[in-house]
Amino acid sequence: MNGIQKIQKFILTALLVTMLALVSSAPVSASQGPTVGWLSLTSTVSGCTWTVNVAWAGFKGAKTLEAYVTQTYTGAPLVPASVPVNKSGTATVTLAPLAPSATMTNFYAWAQLLDAHGNPIPGSLDFASVSPAYCTAP
């Protein structure tokens, strides 16, 4: 065997070993990766009372669902309400009403999952689209 054939054989063997290593390790690493959870919500407002419909999956350790609204996107949480997490991964939460106002303001409904200590579970916070309403913060 001459020098070129030896180099070709070495390169072919190295490629084959690399391909086998990648193929055999792909399913193992995919099954060992972290589970990514998701949470989504919609909201409706009647007068100054919001109803928040939430669905979620894939969050371990979730014990409570918290929902609230904010006056503007960056506002403080208003009229928060919490419900125990159920196995269906869905919940409907009706928040306490806000005070009526003569001025229209943009509100956002938010929801997040909390652990047994009341701490937010990372990645579980989400908000619904803007809801213009003639209401004001209490």
DSSP file (Angstrom, degrees, kcal/mol; ACC not computed):
  #  RESIDUE AA STRUCTURE BP1 BP2  ACC     N-H-->O    O-->H-N    N-H-->O    O-->H-N    TCO  KAPPA ALPHA  PHI   PSI    X-CA   Y-CA   Z-CA
    1    1 A M              0   0    0      0, 0.0     2,-0.1     0, 0.0     0, 0.0   0.000 360.0 360.0 360.0 130.1    0.0    0.0    0.0
    2    2 A N     >  -     0   0    0      1,-0.1     4,-1.8     4,-0.0     5,-0.1  -0.288 360.0 -96.3 -85.9 176.7    1.5    3.3   -1.0
    3    3 A G  H  > S+     0   0    0      1,-0.2     4,-2.0     2,-0.2     5,-0.2   0.848 120.9  51.7 -62.5 -39.6    1.4    6.6    1.1
    4    4 A I  H  > S+     0   0    0      1,-0.2     4,-2.5     2,-0.2    -1,-0.2   0.907 109.6  49.9 -66.9 -41.5   -1.6    8.1   -0.6
    5    5 A Q  H  > S+     0   0    0      1,-0.2     4,-2.5     2,-0.2    -1,-0.2   0.876 109.6  51.8 -64.7 -37.4   -3.7    4.9   -0.1
    6    6 A K  H  X S+     0   0    0     -4,-1.8     4,-2.3     2,-0.2    -1,-0.2   0.913 111.0  47.2 -64.9 -42.6   -2.7    4.9    3.6
    7    7 A I  H  X S+     0   0    0     -4,-2.0     4,-2.6     2,-0.2    -2,-0.2   0.909 112.9  49.1 -65.3 -42.2   -3.8    8.5    4.0
    8    8 A Q  H  X S+     0   0    0     -4,-2.5     4,-2.6     2,-0.2    -2,-0.2   0.912 111.9  48.6 -63.6 -42.2   -7.1    7.9    2.2
    9    9 A K  H  X S+     0   0    0     -4,-2.5     4,-2.4     2,-0.2    -2,-0.2   0.907 112.0  49.5 -64.0 -41.7   -7.8    4.8    4.4
   10   10 A F  H  X S+     0   0    0     -4,-2.3     4,-2.5     2,-0.2    -2,-0.2   0.925 112.7  46.7 -63.0 -45.9   -7.0    6.8    7.5
   11   11 A I  H  X S+     0   0    0     -4,-2.6     4,-2.5     2,-0.2    -2,-0.2   0.920 113.1  49.2 -63.8 -44.0   -9.3    9.6    6.5
   12   12 A L  H  X S+     0   0    0     -4,-2.6     4,-2.3     1,-0.2    -2,-0.2   0.906 112.4  48.0 -62.2 -42.5  -12.1    7.2    5.6
   13   13 A T  H  X S+     0   0    0     -4,-2.4     4,-2.5     2,-0.2    -2,-0.2   0.912 111.6  50.0 -65.2 -42.4  -11.8    5.4    8.9
   14   14 A A  H  X S+     0   0    0     -4,-2.5     4,-2.2     2,-0.2    -2,-0.2   0.906 111.7  48.5 -63.5 -41.8  -11.8    8.7   10.9
   15   15 A L  H  X S+     0   0    0     -4,-2.5     4,-2.6     2,-0.2    -2,-0.2   0.913 111.7  49.5 -63.6 -42.9  -14.9    9.8    9.0
   16   16 A L  H  X S+     0   0    0     -4,-2.3     4,-2.3     2,-0.2    -2,-0.2   0.912 111.6  47.9 -64.1 -43.2  -16.7    6.5    9.6
   17   17 A V  H  X S+     0   0    0     -4,-2.5     4,-2.1     2,-0.2    -1,-0.2   0.905 113.0  49.1 -64.0 -41.5  -15.8    6.6   13.4
   18   18 A T  H  X S+     0   0    0     -4,-2.2     4,-2.2     2,-0.2    -2,-0.2   0.920 111.3  49.1 -64.2 -44.3  -17.0   10.2   13.7
   19   19 A M  H  X S+     0   0    0     -4,-2.6     4,-2.5     1,-0.2     5,-0.2   0.915 111.7  48.8 -62.8 -43.5  -20.3    9.5   11.9
   20   20 A L  H  X S+     0   0    0     -4,-2.3     4,-2.4     1,-0.2    -1,-0.2   0.887 110.5  51.2 -64.4 -38.5  -21.0    6.4   14.1
   21   21 A A  H  X S+     0   0    0     -4,-2.1     4,-1.5     2,-0.2    -1,-0.2   0.909 112.3  46.3 -65.5 -41.2  -20.3    8.4   17.2
   22   22 A L  H  X S+     0   0    0     -4,-2.2     4,-1.5     2,-0.2    -2,-0.2   0.921 114.4  46.7 -67.2 -44.1  -22.7   11.2   16.1
   23   23 A V  H  < S+     0   0    0     -4,-2.5    -2,-0.2     1,-0.2    -1,-0.2   0.908 114.5  46.2 -66.3 -42.0  -25.5    8.8   15.1
   24   24 A S  H  < S+     0   0    0     -4,-2.4     4,-0.4    -5,-0.2    -1,-0.2   0.787 116.3  44.6 -74.6 -25.1  -25.2    6.7   18.3
   25   25 A S  H  X S+     0   0    0     -4,-1.5     4,-2.4    -5,-0.2     5,-0.3   0.681  94.1  78.5 -92.0 -16.9  -25.1    9.7   20.7
   26   26 A A  H  X S+     0   0    0     -4,-1.5     4,-2.1     1,-0.2     5,-0.2   0.933  95.5  43.8 -60.6 -50.3  -27.9   11.8   19.1
   27   27 A P  H  > S+     0   0    0      0, 0.0     4,-1.9     0, 0.0    -1,-0.2   0.875 113.7  52.6 -65.2 -33.1  -30.8   10.0   20.6
   28   28 A V  H  > S+     0   0    0     -4,-0.4     4,-1.2     2,-0.2    -2,-0.2   0.945 111.5  44.1 -66.5 -47.7  -29.2    9.7   24.0
   29   29 A S  H  X S+     0   0    0     -4,-2.4     4,-0.6     1,-0.2    -1,-0.2   0.856 112.5  53.4 -68.8 -32.5  -28.5   13.5   24.3
   30   30 A A  H >< S+     0   0    0     -4,-2.1     3,-0.6    -5,-0.3    -1,-0.2   0.890 110.0  47.1 -67.7 -37.9  -31.9   14.4   23.0
   31   31 A S  H 3< S+     0   0    0     -4,-1.9    -1,-0.2     1,-0.2    -2,-0.2   0.723 112.1  50.7 -77.0 -19.4  -33.7   12.2   25.6
   32   32 A Q  H 3< S+     0   0    0     -4,-1.2    -1,-0.2    -5,-0.1    -2,-0.2   0.506  87.3 108.9 -94.8  -4.4  -31.5   13.6   28.4
   33   33 A G  S << S-     0   0    0     -4,-0.6     2,-0.0    -3,-0.6    -3,-0.0  -0.223  80.4 -87.4 -69.7 161.8  -32.1   17.3   27.6
   34   34 A P        -     0   0    0      0, 0.0     2,-0.5     0, 0.0    -1,-0.1  -0.352  40.3-113.0 -69.5 148.9  -34.3   19.5   29.8
   35   35 A T        -     0   0    0     -3,-0.1     2,-0.6    23,-0.1    25,-0.2  -0.703  26.9-143.8 -81.3 128.2  -38.0   19.6   29.2
   36   36 A V        -     0   0    0     -2,-0.5    23,-0.1    23,-0.1     2,-0.1  -0.843  16.2-153.4 -97.1 120.5  -39.1   23.0   28.0
   37   37 A G        -     0   0    0     -2,-0.6     2,-0.3    21,-0.2    21,-0.2  -0.389   5.6-156.4 -86.3 167.1  -42.4   24.1   29.4
   38   38 A W  E     -A   57   0A   0     19,-2.5    19,-2.0    -2,-0.1     2,-0.3  -0.988   9.5-174.3-142.0 152.0  -44.9   26.5   27.8
   39   39 A L  E     +A   56   0A   0     -2,-0.3     2,-0.3    17,-0.2    17,-0.2  -0.983   8.6 174.9-144.5 133.0  -47.7   28.7   29.1
   40   40 A S  E     -A   55   0A   0     15,-2.7    15,-2.5    -2,-0.3     2,-0.3  -0.974   4.7-175.7-138.0 154.8  -50.1   30.7   27.1
   41   41 A L  E     -A   54   0A   0     -2,-0.3     2,-0.3    86,-0.2    13,-0.2  -0.985  14.9-162.2-148.7 157.7  -53.2   32.8   27.9
   42   42 A T  E     -A   53   0A   0     11,-2.2    11,-2.7    -2,-0.3     2,-0.3  -0.918  16.5-159.8-129.7 159.6  -56.0   34.8   26.6
   43   43 A S  E     -A   52   0A   0     -2,-0.3     2,-0.3     9,-0.2     9,-0.2  -0.987   9.3-164.4-142.3 153.7  -58.1   37.3   28.4
   44   44 A T  E     -A   51   0A   0      7,-2.2     7,-2.7    -2,-0.3     2,-0.4  -0.958  10.6-151.4-130.3 152.5  -61.5   39.0   28.1
   45   45 A V  E     -A   50   0A   0     -2,-0.3     2,-0.5     5,-0.2     5,-0.2  -0.992  10.2-176.0-128.3 133.0  -62.7   42.1   29.9
   46   46 A S  E >  S-A   49   0A   0      3,-2.4     3,-1.9    -2,-0.4     2,-0.7  -0.977  74.9 -37.7-126.8 115.1  -66.3   42.9   30.8
   47   47 A G  T 3  S-     0   0    0     -2,-0.5    87,-0.2     1,-0.2    -2,-0.0  -0.624 125.9 -34.0  66.8-115.0  -66.7   46.3   32.4
   48   48 A C  T 3  S+     0   0    0     -2,-0.7    50,-2.6    50,-0.1     2,-0.5  -0.008 116.2 104.5-125.0  27.4  -63.6   46.4   34.5
   49   49 A T  E <   -A   46   0A   0     -3,-1.9    -3,-2.4    48,-0.2     2,-0.4  -0.952  55.8-153.7-113.9 123.6  -63.4   42.6   35.3
   50   50 A W  E     -A   45   0A   0     -2,-0.5    45,-2.7    46,-0.3     2,-0.5  -0.755   5.8-161.4 -97.0 140.4  -60.9   40.4   33.6
   51   51 A T  E     -AB  44  94A   0     -7,-2.7    -7,-2.2    -2,-0.4     2,-0.5  -0.992  12.2-159.9-115.8 126.0  -61.2   36.7   33.0
   52   52 A V  E     -AB  43  93A   0     41,-3.2    41,-2.9    -2,-0.5     2,-0.5  -0.929   4.8-162.2-113.3 123.4  -57.9   35.0   32.2
   53   53 A N  E     -AB  42  92A   0    -11,-2.7   -11,-2.2    -2,-0.5     2,-0.4  -0.927  17.5-174.8-105.8 121.6  -57.9   31.6   30.5
   54   54 A V  E     -AB  41  91A   0     37,-3.1    37,-2.2    -2,-0.5     2,-0.3  -0.921  14.9-177.1-124.5 141.8  -54.5   29.8   30.8
   55   55 A A  E     +AB  40  90A   0    -15,-2.5   -15,-2.7    -2,-0.4     2,-0.3  -0.987  15.5 162.9-131.9 144.6  -53.1   26.6   29.4
   56   56 A W  E     +A   39   0A   0     33,-2.4     2,-0.3    -2,-0.3   -17,-0.2  -0.978  12.2 177.4-154.9 163.4  -49.6   25.2   30.3
   57   57 A A  E     +A   38   0A   0    -19,-2.0   -19,-2.5    -2,-0.3     3,-0.1  -0.959  57.6  38.5-162.9 154.6  -47.5   22.0   30.2
   58   58 A G        +     0   0    0     -2,-0.3     2,-0.6   -21,-0.2   -21,-0.2   0.565  69.7 126.4  83.6  11.6  -44.0   20.9   31.0
   59   59 A F    >   -     0   0    0    -21,-0.1     3,-0.7   -23,-0.1     2,-0.3  -0.904  46.1-151.8-105.0 116.9  -43.3   22.8   34.2
   60   60 A K  T 3  S+     0   0    0     -2,-0.6   -23,-0.0     1,-0.2    -3,-0.0  -0.629  75.9  21.2 -84.6 142.9  -42.2   20.6   37.1
   61   61 A G  T 3  S+     0   0    0     -2,-0.3    55,-0.4     1,-0.3     2,-0.4   0.514  78.7 151.9  83.7   5.5  -42.9   21.6   40.7
   62   62 A A    <   +     0   0    0     -3,-0.7    -1,-0.3     1,-0.2    53,-0.2  -0.565   7.4 159.3 -73.0 127.6  -45.8   24.0   39.8
   63   63 A K        +     0   0    0     51,-2.9    22,-2.3    -2,-0.4     2,-0.3   0.639  59.8  31.0-116.3 -28.6  -48.3   24.2   42.6
   64   64 A T  E     -CD  84 114B   0     50,-1.7    50,-3.0    20,-0.3     2,-0.5  -0.978  59.4-145.8-138.6 145.0  -50.1   27.5   42.0
   65   65 A L  E     -CD  83 113B   0     18,-3.1    18,-2.3    -2,-0.3     2,-0.4  -0.958  19.2-163.2-107.7 127.9  -51.2   29.6   39.0
   66   66 A E  E     -CD  82 112B   0     46,-3.0    46,-2.2    -2,-0.5     2,-0.3  -0.935   8.5-178.6-112.3 134.4  -51.1   33.4   39.6
   67   67 A A  E     +CD  81 111B   0     14,-2.8    14,-2.6    -2,-0.4     2,-0.3  -0.965  11.6 147.9-129.5 148.4  -52.9   35.8   37.3
   68   68 A Y  E     - D   0 110B   0     42,-1.9    42,-3.4    -2,-0.3     2,-0.3  -0.960  34.1-120.8-162.5 171.9  -53.1   39.6   37.4
   69   69 A V  E     -CD  78 109B   0      9,-1.7     9,-3.1    -2,-0.3     2,-0.4  -0.879  16.2-151.3-119.2 157.8  -53.4   42.7   35.1
   70   70 A T  E     -CD  77 108B   0     38,-2.3    38,-2.0    -2,-0.3     2,-0.9  -0.973  20.4-126.4-124.8 144.7  -51.2   45.6   34.7
   71   71 A Q  E    S- D   0 107B   0      5,-0.5    36,-0.2    -2,-0.4     5,-0.2  -0.844  93.0  -3.4 -88.8 110.0  -52.1   49.2   33.7
   72   72 A T  S >  S-     0   0    0     34,-2.7     3,-1.1    -2,-0.9    36,-0.3   0.043 102.2 -79.0  76.5 165.2  -49.7   49.6   30.8
   73   73 A Y  T 3  S+     0   0    0      1,-0.2    -1,-0.1    34,-0.1    -2,-0.0   0.855 131.5  38.5 -64.2 -36.6  -47.2   46.9   29.8
   74   74 A T  T 3  S+     0   0    0     -3,-0.1    -1,-0.2    -4,-0.0    -2,-0.1   0.238  91.3 124.0-101.5  13.8  -44.7   47.8   32.6
   75   75 A G    <   -     0   0    0     -3,-1.1    -3,-0.1     1,-0.1     3,-0.1  -0.146  69.1 -89.3 -71.5 168.4  -47.2   48.6   35.3
   76   76 A A        -     0   0    0     -5,-0.2    -5,-0.5     1,-0.1    -1,-0.1  -0.435  54.4 -87.6 -73.1 149.9  -47.4   47.0   38.8
   77   77 A P  E     -C   70   0B   0      0, 0.0     2,-0.3     0, 0.0    -7,-0.2  -0.390  48.7-161.3 -60.4 131.4  -49.5   43.9   39.2
   78   78 A L  E     -C   69   0B   0     -9,-3.1    -9,-1.7     1,-0.2    20,-0.1  -0.892  59.5  -5.4-117.0 147.3  -53.1   44.7   40.0
   79   79 A V  E    S-     0   0B   0     -2,-0.3    17,-0.4   -11,-0.2    -1,-0.2   0.822  79.6-163.5  39.7  54.6  -55.8   42.5   41.5
   80   80 A P  E     -     0   0B   0      0, 0.0     2,-0.3     0, 0.0   -12,-0.2  -0.319   8.8-172.6 -65.2 147.8  -53.7   39.3   41.6
   81   81 A A  E     -C   67   0B   0    -14,-2.6   -14,-2.8    14,-0.1     2,-0.4  -0.995   5.8-157.7-139.8 143.6  -55.5   36.0   42.1
   82   82 A S  E     -C   66   0B   0     -2,-0.3   -16,-0.2   -16,-0.2   -18,-0.0  -0.948   8.5-178.0-125.3 144.0  -54.1   32.5   42.6
   83   83 A V  E     -C   65   0B   0    -18,-2.3   -18,-3.1    -2,-0.4     3,-0.1  -0.980  36.2 -98.8-134.8 149.1  -55.6   29.1   42.0
   84   84 A P  E     -C   64   0B   0      0, 0.0   -20,-0.3     0, 0.0     2,-0.2  -0.372  44.3-107.4 -64.0 145.7  -54.1   25.6   42.7
   85   85 A V        -     0   0    0    -22,-2.3     2,-0.2     2,-0.0     6,-0.1  -0.539  36.9-157.2 -72.7 137.4  -52.6   23.9   39.7
   86   86 A N    >   -     0   0    0     -2,-0.2     3,-1.0     4,-0.2    -1,-0.0  -0.703  27.6-110.7-112.3 168.4  -54.6   21.0   38.3
   87   87 A K  T 3  S+     0   0    0     -2,-0.2    -1,-0.0     1,-0.2    -2,-0.0   0.684 108.9  69.9 -73.1 -18.1  -53.6   18.0   36.3
   88   88 A S  T 3  S-     0   0    0      2,-0.2    -1,-0.2     1,-0.1   -32,-0.1   0.733  98.2-132.0 -73.1 -20.0  -55.5   19.2   33.2
   89   89 A G  S <  S+     0   0    0     -3,-1.0   -33,-2.4     1,-0.3     2,-0.3   0.760  72.1  98.7  74.1  24.3  -53.0   22.1   32.6
   90   90 A T  E     +B   55   0A   0    -35,-0.2     2,-0.3     2,-0.0    -1,-0.3  -0.979  42.8 170.6-139.3 153.7  -55.8   24.6   32.2
   91   91 A A  E     -B   54   0A   0    -37,-2.2   -37,-3.1    -2,-0.3     2,-0.5  -0.977  22.8-148.0-159.2 150.1  -57.5   27.2   34.4
   92   92 A T  E     -B   53   0A   0     -2,-0.3     2,-0.5   -39,-0.2   -39,-0.2  -0.993  20.8-172.3-119.7 124.7  -59.9   30.1   34.2
   93   93 A V  E     -B   52   0A   0    -41,-2.9   -41,-3.2    -2,-0.5     2,-0.6  -0.972  11.4-157.5-122.8 125.0  -59.3   32.9   36.7
   94   94 A T  E     -B   51   0A   0     -2,-0.5   -43,-0.2   -43,-0.2     2,-0.2  -0.905  18.9-147.3-101.2 123.8  -61.7   35.8   37.2
   95   95 A L        -     0   0    0    -45,-2.7     3,-0.1    -2,-0.6   -45,-0.1  -0.496  26.0 -92.4 -88.8 157.1  -60.0   38.8   38.8
   96   96 A A        -     0   0    0    -17,-0.4   -46,-0.3    -2,-0.2    -1,-0.1  -0.358  56.2 -96.1 -61.8 147.4  -61.5   41.3   41.1
   97   97 A P        -     0   0    0      0, 0.0   -48,-0.2     0, 0.0     2,-0.2  -0.339  31.3-135.4 -70.5 147.9  -62.9   44.3   39.2
   98   98 A L        -     0   0    0    -50,-2.6    39,-0.2     1,-0.1   -50,-0.1  -0.495  36.4 -87.3 -88.0 168.3  -60.9   47.5   38.8
   99   99 A A  E     - E   0 136B   0     37,-1.2    37,-2.3    -2,-0.2    -1,-0.1  -0.551  45.7-110.0 -77.1 141.3  -62.5   50.9   39.3
  100  100 A P  E     - E   0 135B   0      0, 0.0     2,-0.3     0, 0.0    35,-0.3  -0.320  37.6-168.6 -66.3 155.5  -64.3   52.5   36.3
  101  101 A S  E     -     0   0B   0     33,-2.1     4,-0.1     2,-0.1    35,-0.0  -0.977  33.0-134.5-144.1 154.0  -62.7   55.5   34.7
  102  102 A A  E    S+     0   0B   0     -2,-0.3     2,-0.4     2,-0.1    -1,-0.1   0.575  91.7  73.7 -81.8 -10.8  -63.7   58.2   32.2
  103  103 A T  E    S-     0   0B   0     32,-0.0     2,-0.3    30,-0.0    32,-0.3  -0.876  82.9-127.3-109.2 134.8  -60.3   57.7   30.5
  104  104 A M  E     -     0   0B   0     -2,-0.4     2,-0.3    30,-0.2    30,-0.2  -0.610  31.3-179.2 -79.5 138.0  -59.3   54.7   28.4
  105  105 A T  E     - E   0 133B   0     28,-2.7    28,-2.5    -2,-0.3     2,-0.5  -0.958  29.5-112.5-134.3 152.1  -56.1   52.9   29.4
  106  106 A N  E     - E   0 132B   0     -2,-0.3   -34,-2.7    26,-0.2     2,-0.3  -0.754  36.2-174.0 -87.3 127.6  -54.2   49.9   28.0
  107  107 A F  E     -DE  71 131B   0     24,-1.4    24,-2.9    -2,-0.5     2,-0.4  -0.867  10.9-156.6-119.1 154.2  -54.2   46.9   30.3
  108  108 A Y  E     -D   70   0B   0    -38,-2.0   -38,-2.3    -2,-0.3     2,-0.4  -0.998  10.9-141.2-130.3 133.9  -52.4   43.6   30.0
  109  109 A A  E     -D   69   0B   0     20,-0.4    19,-2.8    -2,-0.4     2,-0.3  -0.788  24.6-171.1 -91.3 138.1  -53.4   40.3   31.6
  110  110 A W  E     -DF  68 127B   0    -42,-3.4   -42,-1.9    -2,-0.4     2,-0.3  -0.885   9.6-175.2-126.7 155.9  -50.5   38.2   32.9
  111  111 A A  E     +DF  67 126B   0     15,-2.2    15,-2.2    -2,-0.3     2,-0.3  -0.987   6.4 168.2-149.4 149.1  -50.1   34.6   34.3
  112  112 A Q  E     -D   66   0B   0    -46,-2.2   -46,-3.0    -2,-0.3     2,-0.3  -0.986  31.2-115.1-154.9 157.9  -47.3   32.6   35.8
  113  113 A L  E     -D   65   0B   0      8,-0.3     8,-2.8    -2,-0.3     2,-0.3  -0.757  26.9-156.7 -96.5 143.7  -46.8   29.4   37.7
  114  114 A L  E     -DG  64 120B   0    -50,-3.0   -51,-2.9    -2,-0.3   -50,-1.7  -0.895  10.6-129.8-119.0 148.7  -45.4   29.4   41.2
  115  115 A D    >   -     0   0    0      4,-2.7     3,-1.9    -2,-0.3   -53,-0.1  -0.155  46.1 -80.0 -83.9-173.3  -43.6   26.6   43.1
  116  116 A A  T 3  S+     0   0    0    -55,-0.4   -54,-0.1     1,-0.3    -1,-0.1   0.688 131.8  52.0 -64.0 -18.9  -44.5   25.3   46.6
  117  117 A H  T 3  S-     0   0    0      2,-0.1    -1,-0.3     3,-0.0    -3,-0.0   0.368 120.6-105.5 -97.8   3.4  -42.7   28.3   48.2
  118  118 A G  S <  S+     0   0    0     -3,-1.9    -2,-0.1     1,-0.3     0, 0.0   0.603  74.9 140.1  83.1  11.5  -44.6   30.9   46.1
  119  119 A N        -     0   0    0      1,-0.1    -4,-2.7     0, 0.0    -1,-0.3  -0.690  59.4-105.5 -88.6 140.4  -41.6   31.6   43.9
  120  120 A P  B     -G  114   0B   0      0, 0.0    -6,-0.2     0, 0.0    -1,-0.1  -0.377  29.9-125.2 -62.5 139.5  -42.2   32.1   40.1
  121  121 A I    >   -     0   0    0     -8,-2.8     3,-2.0     1,-0.1    -8,-0.3  -0.779  35.1-108.1 -86.0 122.4  -41.1   29.2   38.0
  122  122 A P  T 3  S+     0   0    0      0, 0.0    -1,-0.1     0, 0.0   -10,-0.0  -0.183 100.4  17.7 -54.4 137.2  -38.6   30.5   35.3
  123  123 A G  T 3  S+     0   0    0    -87,-0.1   -84,-0.2   -64,-0.0    -2,-0.0   0.413  98.9  97.7  85.2  -1.4  -40.1   30.6   31.8
  124  124 A S    <   +     0   0    0     -3,-2.0     2,-0.4   -11,-0.2   -13,-0.1   0.530  52.7 103.2 -98.2  -5.1  -43.7   30.4   33.0
  125  125 A L        +     0   0    0     -4,-0.2     2,-0.3   -13,-0.2   -13,-0.2  -0.631  42.9 153.6 -81.6 130.6  -44.6   34.1   32.8
  126  126 A D  E     -F  111   0B   0    -15,-2.2   -15,-2.2    -2,-0.4     2,-0.3  -0.963  26.1-146.5-148.3 163.5  -46.6   35.2   29.8
  127  127 A F  E     -F  110   0B   0     -2,-0.3   -17,-0.2   -17,-0.2   -86,-0.2  -0.937  13.3-126.4-133.2 156.4  -49.1   38.0   29.0
  128  128 A A        -     0   0    0    -19,-2.8   -86,-0.1    -2,-0.3     3,-0.1  -0.466  46.7 -77.7 -91.5 169.6  -52.1   38.3   26.8
  129  129 A S        -     0   0    0     -2,-0.2   -20,-0.4     1,-0.2    -1,-0.2  -0.146  66.4 -70.8 -65.0 165.5  -52.6   41.0   24.1
  130  130 A V        -     0   0    0    -22,-0.1   -22,-0.2    -3,-0.1    -1,-0.2  -0.233  42.0-160.5 -61.1 142.6  -53.5   44.6   25.1
  131  131 A S  E     -E  107   0B   0    -24,-2.9   -24,-1.4    -3,-0.1     2,-0.2  -0.887   7.7-152.0-126.1  97.8  -57.0   45.2   26.4
  132  132 A P  E     +E  106   0B   0      0, 0.0     2,-0.3     0, 0.0   -26,-0.2  -0.523  30.1 162.7 -67.0 134.4  -58.0   48.9   26.2
  133  133 A A  E     -E  105   0B   0    -28,-2.5   -28,-2.7    -2,-0.2     2,-1.5  -0.994  50.7-116.7-153.4 152.8  -60.6   49.6   28.9
  134  134 A Y  E    S+     0   0B   0     -2,-0.3   -33,-2.1   -30,-0.2     2,-0.3  -0.567  78.8 108.6 -88.5  69.9  -62.2   52.5   30.8
  135  135 A C  E     -E  100   0B   0     -2,-1.5     2,-0.3   -35,-0.3    -2,-0.1  -0.863  50.6-152.1-139.2 168.6  -60.8   51.4   34.1
  136  136 A T  E     -E   99   0B   0    -37,-2.3   -37,-1.2    -2,-0.3    -2,-0.0  -0.971  32.0 -88.8-144.3 159.8  -58.1   52.6   36.6
  137  137 A A              0   0    0     -2,-0.3   -39,-0.0   -39,-0.2   -67,-0.0  -0.349 360.0 360.0 -65.3 146.6  -55.9   51.0   39.2
  138  138 A P              0   0    0      0, 0.0    -1,-0.1     0, 0.0   -60,-0.0   0.505 360.0 360.0 -66.2 360.0  -57.4   50.7   42.7
